[in-house]
Amino acid sequence: MQKTFIGPRLRRLRLERGETQAQMARALDISTSYVNLLEKNERSLSASLMLKLFDVYGVDWREIAEDEDTTVLSDLRAACHDPLFEGRRPDLQQLRAAQVHSPELAACFLHLHRAYLAATDQLLAAAGASDEGGRALLTASPEAAVHNYFRRHRNHFAQLEAAADAFWHGLPVPPDDAYPALKARLRERLGLTVRVVPVADLPCTLRQYDEPAREVHLSEALDYPNRVFQMVHVACLIEQRETLDELLDQSGISDEQGLSRCRVELANYFAAAVMMPYQRFLDEARACKYDFDHLATRFGVSFEQACHRATTLQRSGAQGVPFFFLRIDKAGNVTKRFNATDFHLAEHGGACPRLDIHTSFRTPGRIVSQFVEMPDSSQFFVVSRTVDRPTFTRHAQDLKLAVAMGCAIEHAPEIGYSEELTGASVTPIGINCRICPRSNCDQRAHHAIILGSPVDERRRGATRYET
């Protein structure tokens, strides 16, 4: 059984209550020296003492002992594989020691490294742009802040899952009955009327909640699954306001734009959980080996919604394959990303051109599969496919995006799409050109900031950046 160390958290709990170690020792009926050893992580926490903490301080021992180790250790390993640390990377044992004995220092290191990546990318992309106070270059975008919050939770929120399970009071509604059932539910429980509105009456808008009129307007450009999705989204914003507020308070996001963006994404999470109930979706995903077209058909959702839901199956004791989800537009810009893996996704600009998500635009609606390898030698299996966006007019046709779903290569046998790639080669890729160390890549579009060697004018490599 794994030992539980909570030293820094126990110390924080004590200091927040203004207690000395002696006072906490008396409250817990243990010695002062034992409290000191616990705070130094020189003793592990017993089950009886966990229960005592709950009785005395009202702190749920499951929260105190929450295992974030896997995610933090994964992030530490990934950060230390940055070429910046070439030749002086700590080994796994040292990283584990830092995680156990100095968790706040590890958290500060990760925060600093993320700021470094964001600043590097924004400096290159924005060419020196900043606000009046010069802060913009060092501030993560709202999308990045939301992504980091979801990643800390392994893209899984138990409170929203529980609320979604209770949405229909244990009586699941078949997909073809969901639309009328939701209209009735919004009317009876919340006094809301749902109307499908012509595109001309709701220009460039897919859904509008008119709070004073108690009406939800849905654009006729929305297909059936997305009309259902938008109605559940509105229900979440109203019925689960307290839960959303609680999650936002825990997010660490402080700016208004980031909080608003996060509220929308949490409501989207809830809507997906209602439309694709956790255990039923997980069982079906395993049975069909993650055939996303099949899952979309079975649950009456879009291909993209089925993919997104698969990234959230991280419930303790009932975990699905850990996926990352990436969505790009035709220019290669990253428009959405979620991650439950060690794979590091590009935040700004384009994804690696060697990733076949770009190739999928040549074969719309068809799955493209690929094995890839990152610069740190970690390997992943990735499937990509185009998805359509709502079309308002004939002037806005072919609004396609592409999505990629990836998992660590050891999970590939669980994915049916991998069966066609037996014996296939592995494609070396990077995050994006600005921070990729592969100097001889024939797809390089930028001279990476981490490649310090000057160009040799006597030699022309595969690209003008490689000498």
N, C-alpha and C positions, 0 to 999 in steps of 0.2 A: 504493500500500500504506500502511495506517495506521501511523504511528509509535507505538512503545511506550515510555511513560514510567513509570518505577517508582521515582522518587526516594525518597519517604517509606518505601516498603517495603524498598528497598535499605539505607537508613539504619537501619531497625529490625533488619534482618538482621545488620548490622555490630555494632550495639550489643548485641544479644542474645548475640553471641559475644565481646564485650569487646574488639573490635579498634579500632584507630585507622584513619583513612583511608589512612595510609601502609602499614599492615599488610595491609589489604584490597587495596590497589593491587599490592603484591608478590605476593599470592596469585593475583590475576587477571592478572598480567603486564601491567598498564597503569599509567599515571602517577597520582600522587596528585591532581593537578589534575583529571584526567578523572573520578576517583571523586567529587570535589567537585562537578563539573558535573552528573554523573548524579544525585547526591542532590538537587541544586537543580532538577532537571527541565530543565536547560539543554541537555542532550544526550539523545537517545533511545537505547534499548538495541538493539544489533545482534544478529543471530541467532547469530553466533560467540560473543559475550559471554554470551548466554543459555546456550549449551551449556557455556561455561567455568564459569558459576555452578553448573550441575548437577554438573560434574566435581569442583569444589573444595569446594562446600558441601553437595552432595547435595540441592539444592533444584531441584525440577522446574520448568524454565523456563515450562512451560505454566501452572503454578500461579501463578508470579510475574507472568506476562503475562496472567493471566485477565482477560477483558474484562467488568468490572462497570459500565462507563461508562454503558451505556444505562439500566440500572435506576436507578443513582444520579442521573443527570441527570434522568430522569423524575420521581423523588421530589423532587429539588430544585425543579423547575419547579412541581410540584403544590403543594409547601409554600409557595412564594412567591406562589401564587395565592390564598392565604388572605386574606380581606378585611382581616386585621390589617395587611398590608403595602400596602394601597391607596395609590397615589401614589408609592411608592418601591421598586417591584419592580426587581431587577436584570434586565438583558436576557440573552438566551441566551449571548452571547459572555462576559459576566461570570461566568455560572454555569459555563461550560466552563473558564474560567480558574481559578475556585475549585476545581473538581474535579481539575484537573491539578496545580496548584501547592500547594493546601492540602487534600488529601483528608481528613485527620484533622479539620480545622476543619469541612469540609462534613458529615462524619459526625456530629460533635458538634452541629451545627446541626439536622440531621435528627432526632437523638435528642432534643434539647431540644424541637423542634416536636411530636414524637409525645407527649412527656411533657405538653406544654401541652394538646394535644387530649384526652389521657386524663384529665388533671386537670380540665379544663373539664367534660367529659362526666360524670365521676364526682362532681364537686362538685354538679352540677345533679341527678344521679340519686340520689345518696346523701344529699343534704341535710346534709352535714357529717359523715357517719359516718367513723370512722377506728379503727385499732387503738390499743393503749395507747401506742405510740411515735409515733402520728400519721403513719405512713408509708403507709397504704393508699391515700390519695387520690393519691399521686404514683407509684404502682406499677402498671404495666400488668398486666391480668389474664393468667392462664396462656394463655387463648385468643388474646389479643392478641400475647403474646410468640411463640407458635407461628406465628401468621399472619405476623408480621414476619420470622421466620426463613425461612419458606417463600417469602415474597416476595423476600427477598434472593437466594434461589436460583432466582428466576423459576419457582417451583413445580416444579422439575425436579432430580432427584438421580441423577446418572449411576451412582453406586455401586449404588444399589438397582435401577436399570434393568439393569445388567450381571448382578446376582445373579438377577433375575427371568428374564432371558433364559436363564440356565443352570439354572433350576429343574427343567425336564423334560429336561435334557441334549440339547437340540436336537430333541426329538421332541414336537411340540405335541400336546396331548390335546384332542379335540373337546369342546365344552361339555357334551354329554349324557353323556360318559364321565368327566367331571372328578370327580364325587362319589365313585364307587367307586375311581377311581385315587388320589385323595387319601387315602381311608381306608387303602388298601393302603400308600401311601407313608409315612404317619405311623406305621403299625404296623411296617413293615420297617426304616425308617431311624431312628425315634425311640422305638420301643417304646410308642407311644401307641394306646389304643383309643378310637374315636369312638362315642358313643352318642347317639341322639335321645331326649330325655327329655320326658315329659308336662309340660304347663304347670304342673300342680299340684305336681310334684316340683322345679320350678325357677322358683318364683314371681318375677315381675318381673325375670327374667334371661333373656338371649338366648343367652349362651355362658358356660361356666364351665370353666376348666382346673384339674382336680384333680391337682396335681403329685405328691403322695405316691402316689396310686393310679394315676398314669400314664393318666388318662382325660380326654377332652374331652367335655363334655356340651353338646349343642346343643338348644335349645328347639324343640319341634315347631311353635311359632309362626313360626319362620323359614321362608321359602320356599326353593326350591332354590338360586337364585343366592346368597342370603345364607348358606346353610349352607356352600357352597363357599368363599365369601369368608372366613368365620370360621375355617375349617380352614387356609387359606393364611396368615391372620393369625397363628395360633398357631405354624405352622411357621416363620414369619419371626422371631417373638420368641425362638425357640430356636436356629434355625440361623444367623440373621444377627445374633446378639447383639453380636459384635465390631464389625460394620459400624454397627449402631445406636448403640453406645457411642461410636464415632468421630464420627459425625454429631452426637450430643448434645454431645460435647466442643467441637465447632465452633460450636454454636448460640448461645453467649453467655447461655443461660438458666441461672440459678443455683438457683432455688427448686425444691424437691422436687416440688411440684404441677405446675409448668410442665414439668419434665423428664419426668414421668410422662405428661402430656398429649401432649408431643411424641413420646415413644416410641410411643404408640398411633397417632398420626397417620402416623408414618413406616412403621409396620407396615401400616396401611391403604393407604398408597401402594404398598408392595411387593405386597400382595394384588391390588390393581387392575392392577399391571403384569404379574403372572403371568396373570391372567384375560384381560387385553387386551394382548397383546404389542405393543410399541411400533410397529414398522414395519408390521405387519399392520393395526393399528388406525388408524394415520395414513393408510395407503393407502385403507382402506375409508371413512374419514371424508371424505377428499378426493373419492372417487368418488361418494359419496351426498350431498355438499354438507352434511355435518354433520347428517344426519337421525338424531337421537338415538334415536328409536324403532327405526329400522332397525339402528343400531349395537348397541342393547341386545339385539335379537333375534339378530343375527348372532353375538355373542360370549356369549350366554347370561347376561346380566347385567341389573341393573335400570336403569331410565331414569336415576336419580340417579347410579349408578355410571358409566354411560357419559358423563354430563355431567362428572363429577369427573375422569375419565381425560382428557377432552379438554383440561382446563386444564394438564396436565402435559407436553404435546407441545412441549417447548422445547429439544430436543436440537440442538446446533450442527450446521448443515448439513442438518437434517431437521426443520424447525420447522413446526408446525401454526399455525392461527390463535390468537393470544394471547387467552385468555378470562379473564373473572372469573366466579366462581361464588358465588352468594348463596343461602342457605336461610333461610326465615322460618317462624314458626308462625302460627296464625290471629290472634293478637294483634299480629302485626307484629314480634315480637322476632327479632333475628338469631341463628340457632342454629348456623350454619356459614358460613365464607367462605374463599375462596382467590382469589388474584389474580395474573395475569400481564400486567396492563394498567396504564394510568395512572388508571383509575377508582378513586376512593376510596370504600371501603365503610364503612358505619356499624359501629362496634364495639359500642356499647351501645344499648339501646332499639330503636326501630323504624326501618326504612328509609323513604325519602321516600314519602308516600302517593300521589304522582302516578306512581310507578313501577308498571307494570301487574302486577307480581308479586302485589300484593294483589288485583287483579281476577280473577286466575286461580282463586281459591277459588269464584267464581261459576260457572265452567265446568270442573269437575273433569276431569282427564285430557286436556284440550285445550290446544294450544299457543296462547299469546297473544304477539304480536310487537309491537315498539314501537321507534321512534327517539326518543332522548332527548338533551338537552343540559344539561351541568353549568353552574354559575355562571361558570366560567372559559371558557365557549364551546366546550369540547371536546364532541364528539358521539359517541354510541355506539348500536349496534344491540343490542337485548335481546330474548330469548325467555324466557317463563316458563311453568311448568306445575306442577300439583299432583303430589305423590307420596304414596303410602300408607306407613304405618308398620305394623309387626307388630301384630296384634290378639290379645290374650291371652284375653279373655272378651267376652261380649255387652255388658258394661258399658263396654267400651273400644272402641266402634266409631267409624268415621269419624275415625281419627287421621291427619289429613292435614297435610302441610307443603307448602310451595311452594318451588320452586327457580327461579332466574333465571340464565341464561347470557348474558354480554354481551361485545362486542368493539368496538374502535374502528370508526367508521362506514366507513372505507376498506376494511375487510374484509367488509362486508356482502354484496358480490356473490359471495363464496365460500360464503355460507350460504344454503341453499335456502329457508329460512323467510322471507327478506327479499323474495322474488319477489312475494309477495302484497301488499307494502306500497309498490308503485311510486306515487310522488306523494304519499305519506302525509306529514302534518305532523310536526314535531319537538316533543316535549313537554319544556318546561323543568322540570328537577328539581333537587334538592340532595342532600346526604348525609343529613341529617335536620334537623328543625326547629331544634334547639338551636344549630346552627352554620351555618344557611343564610341568605344575605344577601337572599333574595327577599322583601322586606317586604310586597309586595302579593299574595302567593300566597293563593288562596282556600282552600287546604288547611292553612294554618299552624295548628299546635297549641300552639306555645310562642313566647314572645318571645325571639328569639335573643340570646345574650349579646353578639354583635358588633353588634347594632342598638341604638345608644345614644340615638337620638332619643326624647324623651318623647312620650307619647300626647297628641294634641291633642283636648281635650274638646269642641271646637266642631265636630268632623267625625267621622263614622263611616265607615270604609272597608269593604272587602269582608270583613274580619275585625276583631276587636276589637284586633288588634295593629298594624294598618296605619292610618296617619293621613295 
